[in-house]
Amino acid sequence: MIPPWLKRHQRTTFLVASGLSTAGSFAGLTAKGWILIDGSDSPLLLALHFAALALPSLAVSGAAGVLTDRLGSERVLIRAQWGLFGAGVLGAVAIPLSTGQLQMGLLLVSTLLIGIASTFELTARNKYCALLVDEPGQLAPYLASFSVVFNVGKLVGPPLGGWLLALSGPTTALALDAATYLLPIATIVWLLLPNRDAEETSSSVAQGPGSAANPASLRAAWDGCGPVLRHVLRFTALACLVVFFHPGLAPLMARQVLDGSPQALGTFTSVLAAGSICGGLILQRNSRWLCNRPGLLLGACTLITGLAQIGLGSSRGAVSGLTMTFVIGAGTACLLAGTNLITQVGSPQRIRGRMAGLSQIAFLGGGGLSGLMAALLTMGWGLGSTEALLGGIGLALGILELVRRGNTRLPAA
């Protein structure tokens, strides 16, 4: 039996468990990033590391969305968390059991498996959140809360990973990463009481016109979501391609702004996370009206991030560099979380799993490709010139979106 007080606070309980898991995950990713840059000094290898985390969304987000809408969000969410735990364990055991290129290969495989499992986890979690709210109007603020909690974890995790690296070595950081994936599993199985009757699956609800041939397909969700949401997904993919390369090159950017130590990487990533938290809080407090103005929200986020990247490319000194880093964190957090809010609130419940999958394809796929593109440009032109070039393109995209679609309104689901 679930105690009444816990039932009243189950949304907060789920947020806390997810936040602790996120902090451990970022501690592990920070440890892996530092190991890779320390062992190879290669920007391309760093970009491949982030691509291994982000690009699986291109391959499996469709399947994750279809499976979530077919089987139900809770079942897929629990299985995805077990997959994350197994992938984290692989990264932890790679350190004491291997060296050199084999160790780097195992770390990349661990990150790749985490990327695949996290695609299913995020897709299922978005739809699962609708089963925890009491009324539809609570969904947008609750989803925005996950952005804030995610970025709090991103703030706490990297310095934790950096200090664990310095004090006790990478094995401890990666073991912590693996262990924290058990927290959401225990919370979902033993502590939550979702309204399962509110969930609509593709097998039990008829789809709209044009989807009769395969009503549970990703294409049916794309066709049925409407022109506004289709534009949101297209714009997000393009924007992320030019303004979301920093996760892949974070160790190199930390070296540019500060130095090459694990603590510097933790500080740099924490400043990014602090900006993300501020952006997420602004979005959360204004989520109901901002998510109904997709052109204004996404265009402004892209414009702000592009300006900050131009500033980072031309900045001299740690203070100005970290200031621009803070703004980049705020802009990209609102871009990603805003896309998630818009696609969830603006779509019917029966296709929200697939819409979450399409959103991941847009921002994680675009971000993964962005990291590879930025790494290649950096190897030829240097990091500062790459930041200025891609920031300028992002600035132009943001202005164009605001001019052309700043007054667009999101139709009711």
C-alpha atoms as one frame of an Amber mdcrd trajectory, in Angstrom:
protein
   0.000   0.000   0.000   1.271   3.474  -0.897   0.957   5.951   2.022  -1.478
   8.833   1.313   1.211  11.504   1.799   3.430   9.789  -0.780   0.572   9.568
  -3.243   0.026  13.322  -2.873   3.692  13.965  -3.619   4.358  11.265  -6.197
   5.205  13.783  -8.916   7.884  15.308  -6.698   9.169  11.842  -5.777   9.591
  10.953  -9.438  11.353  14.271 -10.101  13.825  13.711  -7.260  14.637  10.156
  -8.366  15.174  11.313 -11.935  17.362  14.191 -10.750  19.631  11.935  -8.690
  19.943   9.554 -11.628  20.801  12.469 -13.913  23.516  13.728 -11.559  25.165
  10.292 -11.525  24.863  10.045 -15.289  26.625  13.372 -15.849  29.344  12.389
 -13.395  29.950   9.314 -15.548  29.867  11.231 -18.841  32.321  13.791 -17.453
  34.672  11.005 -16.405  34.479   9.384 -19.833  35.045  12.677 -21.637  38.134
  13.462 -19.602  39.547   9.943 -20.069  39.079  10.221 -23.833  40.650  13.696
 -24.198  43.494  12.804 -21.810  44.290   9.607 -23.706  43.938  10.884 -27.269
  43.847  14.729 -27.340  41.459  14.355 -30.298  38.463  16.661 -30.861  37.036
  14.088 -33.265  37.030  11.375 -30.597  35.164  13.716 -28.236  32.622  14.423
 -30.955  32.241  10.686 -31.561  31.625  10.229 -27.832  28.720  12.677 -27.851
  27.527  11.335 -31.209  27.384   7.854 -29.654  25.092   9.321 -26.990  22.927
  11.454 -29.284  22.806   9.852 -32.737  21.022   6.631 -31.678  17.934   8.828
 -31.536  18.000   8.940 -35.330  17.902   5.155 -35.521  15.701   4.113 -32.595
  13.486   7.073 -31.644  10.882   5.934 -34.129  10.856   2.436 -32.688  10.806
   3.863 -29.142   7.787   6.016 -29.918   5.910   3.225 -31.675   6.647   0.766
 -28.859   5.628   3.268 -26.175   2.309   3.970 -27.875   1.718   0.256 -28.439
   2.789  -1.343 -25.120   2.243   1.542 -22.713   4.693   4.035 -21.270   5.274
   2.377 -17.876   6.429  -0.960 -19.292   8.826   0.666 -21.746  10.138   3.073
 -19.088  11.104   0.302 -16.659  12.822  -1.762 -19.359  14.741   1.287 -20.572
  16.027   1.975 -17.054  17.357  -1.573 -16.800  19.091  -1.050 -20.125  20.708
   2.132 -18.793  21.927   0.250 -15.716  23.538  -2.476 -17.824  25.258   0.048
 -20.103  26.567   1.951 -17.062  28.016  -1.242 -15.581  29.892  -1.888 -18.842
  31.559   1.526 -18.615  32.541   0.947 -14.987  34.153  -2.461 -15.571  35.990
  -1.228 -18.694  38.403   0.824 -16.558  39.965  -1.939 -14.414  39.711  -4.638
 -17.109  41.201  -2.873 -20.157  43.694  -0.247 -21.301  44.535   1.844 -24.348
  42.402   1.609 -27.467  40.362  -1.306 -26.089  39.383   0.768 -23.059  38.387
   3.735 -25.225  36.392   1.418 -27.477  34.513  -0.064 -24.511  33.756   3.405
 -23.163  32.324   4.419 -26.539  30.240   1.223 -26.681  28.955   1.933 -23.159
  27.947   5.437 -24.204  26.317   4.097 -27.369  24.198   1.661 -25.338  23.296
   4.463 -22.919  22.229   6.557 -25.908  19.971   3.782 -27.187  18.409   3.060
 -23.780  17.989   6.750 -22.928  16.088   7.279 -26.184  13.493   4.744 -25.017
  13.578   6.187 -21.487  12.939   9.782 -22.521  10.234   8.811 -24.998   8.355
   6.697 -22.455   8.853   9.190 -19.605   7.265  12.034 -21.558   4.081  10.044
 -22.045   4.216   8.579 -18.523   4.173  12.087 -16.990   0.633  12.607 -18.297
  -0.469   9.701 -16.055   0.828  11.468 -12.924  -0.918  14.832 -13.337  -4.449
  15.473 -12.088  -5.587  17.641 -15.002  -4.265  18.480 -18.505  -3.285  22.027
 -17.543  -0.642  20.655 -15.156   1.231  18.776 -17.877   3.245  21.667 -19.363
   4.618  22.938 -16.002   5.393  19.366 -14.903   7.307  18.572 -18.090   9.154
  21.875 -17.730  10.079  20.828 -14.180  11.957  17.872 -15.633  14.068  20.290
 -17.645  14.968  22.139 -14.429  15.721  18.920 -12.529  17.730  17.593 -15.480
  19.887  20.711 -15.483  20.294  20.654 -11.706  21.698  17.159 -12.187  23.901
  18.527 -14.959  25.104  21.201 -12.514  25.902  18.773  -9.701  27.121  15.800
 -11.754  30.147  17.215 -13.643  31.983  18.664 -10.613  31.165  15.454  -8.753
  32.643  13.485 -11.642  35.671  15.789 -11.775  36.374  15.472  -8.061  35.825
  11.718  -8.087  38.302  11.476 -10.957  40.872  13.498  -9.031  40.350  11.802
  -5.660  39.518   8.168  -6.385  39.808   7.567 -10.134  37.345   7.007 -12.971
  36.027   3.648 -11.766  34.240   5.271  -8.823  32.599   7.894 -11.033  31.383
   5.308 -13.550  30.185   2.931 -10.816  28.139   5.782  -9.322  26.648   6.433
 -12.748  25.509   2.813 -13.014  24.097   2.653  -9.476  21.941   5.761  -9.831
  19.892   4.168 -12.630  18.396   1.863 -10.003  16.663   4.784  -8.236  14.004
   5.497 -10.907  13.312   1.765 -11.245  12.602   1.411  -7.526  10.511   4.589
  -7.542   8.315   3.526 -10.466   7.816  -0.039  -9.251   7.210   0.607  -5.541
   6.345   4.253  -4.901   4.174   5.614  -7.732   0.502   5.128  -8.462  -0.124
   6.463 -12.003  -3.570   6.751 -13.538  -3.092   3.889 -15.976  -6.705   4.136
 -17.186  -5.884   7.548 -18.695  -3.318   6.113 -21.100  -4.369   5.672 -24.708
  -2.430   3.171 -26.795  -2.325   2.872 -30.548  -3.839  -0.594 -30.380  -6.969
   0.617 -28.591  -7.664   4.026 -30.173  -8.403   4.642 -33.838  -6.075   7.035
 -35.636  -6.917   9.932 -37.927  -7.429   9.963 -41.701  -4.606   8.680 -43.843
  -3.192   6.364 -41.193  -5.368   3.312 -41.674  -2.632   1.329 -43.418  -0.382
   1.400 -40.362  -2.037   3.391 -37.563   0.814   2.791 -35.095   3.604   3.979
 -37.386   5.861   6.987 -36.969   4.640   8.289 -40.321   1.056   8.254 -39.068
   2.067  10.453 -36.126   3.958  12.814 -38.462   0.954  13.119 -40.766  -1.498
  13.511 -37.898   0.342  16.087 -35.771  -0.429  19.054 -38.054   1.654  21.627
 -39.982   2.656  23.706 -36.941   4.247  20.781 -35.101   5.898  19.546 -38.286
   7.537  22.962 -38.694   8.597  22.936 -35.031  10.401  19.632 -35.563  12.074
  20.793 -38.786  13.235  24.080 -37.274  14.541  22.395 -34.108  16.611  19.921
 -36.135  18.137  22.749 -38.191  18.757  24.976 -35.155  20.408  22.171 -33.184
  22.656  21.432 -36.148  24.343  24.834 -35.697  23.937  25.719 -31.993  24.053
  22.406 -30.098  27.622  21.201 -30.631  28.915  22.131 -27.161  28.079  18.813
 -25.406  30.370  16.953 -27.800  33.266  19.431 -27.539  32.855  20.363 -23.864
  36.335  19.138 -22.760  37.957  21.081 -25.616  35.893  24.203 -24.887  36.773
  23.936 -21.188  40.430  23.895 -22.152  39.848  27.010 -24.287  38.099  28.928
 -21.489  39.993  27.566 -18.432  42.498  24.693 -18.653  42.645  20.961 -19.318
  42.162  19.611 -15.774  39.208  17.459 -14.687  38.157  20.226 -12.281  38.120
  22.783 -15.122  35.884  20.507 -17.177  33.569  20.143 -14.185  33.467  23.927
 -13.703  32.778  24.607 -17.376  29.981  22.049 -17.544  28.508  23.330 -14.281
  28.344  26.877 -15.663  26.523  25.484 -18.699  24.147  23.712 -16.334  23.618
  26.850 -14.232  22.542  28.701 -17.363  20.309  25.776 -18.283  18.651  25.890
 -14.858  17.910  29.601 -15.180  16.521  29.098 -18.674  14.469  26.143 -17.494
  13.015  28.098 -14.572  11.991  30.939 -16.874  10.371  28.439 -19.214   8.617
  26.636 -16.356   7.109  29.819 -14.940   5.880  30.889 -18.370   5.276  27.457
 -19.896   1.541  27.769 -20.524   1.739  30.796 -22.800   5.220  30.230 -24.255
   4.459  26.725 -25.513   1.461  28.173 -27.357   3.799  30.547 -29.260   6.298
  28.141 -30.852   7.828  30.602 -33.323   8.522  33.168 -30.609   9.973  30.639
 -28.163  12.209  28.679 -30.530  13.304  31.684 -32.589  14.336  33.673 -29.501
  16.245  30.698 -28.048  18.173  30.169 -31.286  18.961  33.877 -31.610  20.247
  34.140 -28.033  22.376  30.999 -28.348  23.857  32.156 -31.663  24.843  35.520
 -30.164  26.484  33.800 -27.190  28.463  31.469 -29.447  29.771  34.447 -31.424
  30.767  36.049 -28.119  32.493  32.877 -26.920  34.447  32.582 -30.153  35.830
  36.110 -29.746  36.116  36.274 -25.939  39.415  36.588 -24.083  39.642  35.586
 -20.450  37.821  33.191 -18.158  35.139  35.632 -16.938  33.839  36.594 -20.388
  34.133  33.001 -21.621  32.136  31.611 -18.701  29.529  34.369 -19.112  28.955
  33.351 -22.727  28.915  29.713 -21.629  26.147  30.518 -19.133  24.033  32.140
 -21.867  24.591  29.187 -24.227  23.327  26.861 -21.500  20.181  28.942 -21.006
  19.427  29.237 -24.714  19.898  25.588 -25.617  17.981  24.375 -22.552  14.955
  26.448 -23.521  15.255  25.307 -27.144  15.245  21.609 -26.265  12.727  21.770
 -23.425  10.516  24.106 -25.446  10.371  21.667 -28.340   9.437  18.888 -25.939
   6.678  20.992 -24.343   5.234  22.126 -27.658   5.086  18.653 -29.189   3.586
  17.040 -26.074   0.982  19.703 -25.294   0.037  20.184 -28.935  -0.531  16.499
 -29.793  -3.263  14.017 -28.762  -2.385  11.525 -26.042  -2.429   8.513 -28.339
   0.583   9.740 -30.366   2.638  11.435 -27.635   5.115   8.573 -27.469   5.877
   8.932 -31.147   5.974  12.723 -30.910   8.581  12.376 -28.153  10.533  10.116
 -30.501  10.326  12.661 -33.313  11.463  15.414 -30.935  14.512  13.367 -29.971
  15.343  12.814 -33.621  15.189  16.587 -34.091  17.313  17.806 -31.189  19.569
  14.854 -30.349  20.098  13.841 -33.965  20.798  17.441 -34.937  23.079  17.874
 -31.928  25.035  14.695 -32.645  25.654  15.720 -36.246  26.485  19.232 -35.054
  29.258  17.899 -32.816  30.845  15.980 -35.696  30.584  18.971 -38.024  32.040
  21.326 -35.405  34.910  18.911 -34.701  35.863  18.767 -38.374  35.680  22.558
 -38.688  37.751  22.947 -35.512  40.484  20.692 -36.867  40.756  22.931 -39.936
  39.932  26.453 -38.706  40.269  26.385 -34.938  37.656  26.348 -32.184  37.104
  30.130 -31.984  36.398  30.488 -35.712  34.041  27.500 -35.623  32.066  28.988
 -32.722  31.780  32.337 -34.506  30.708  30.771 -37.830  28.037  28.463 -36.400
  26.879  31.173 -34.008  26.369  33.544 -36.932  24.248  30.963 -38.766  22.197
  30.398 -35.606  21.673  34.132 -35.208  20.347  34.377 -38.772  18.026  31.384
 -38.249  16.594  32.874 -35.067  15.900  36.254 -36.669  14.247  34.614 -39.682
  12.003  32.480 -37.454  10.925  35.460 -35.359  10.128  37.550 -38.428   8.225
  34.842 -40.299   6.529  32.868 -37.506   6.785  34.936 -34.334   2.987  35.303
 -34.152   2.173  31.634 -34.841  -0.174  30.029 -32.287  -0.251  26.339 -31.355
  -3.610  24.704 -32.265  -5.412  22.838 -29.498  -4.697  19.103 -29.345
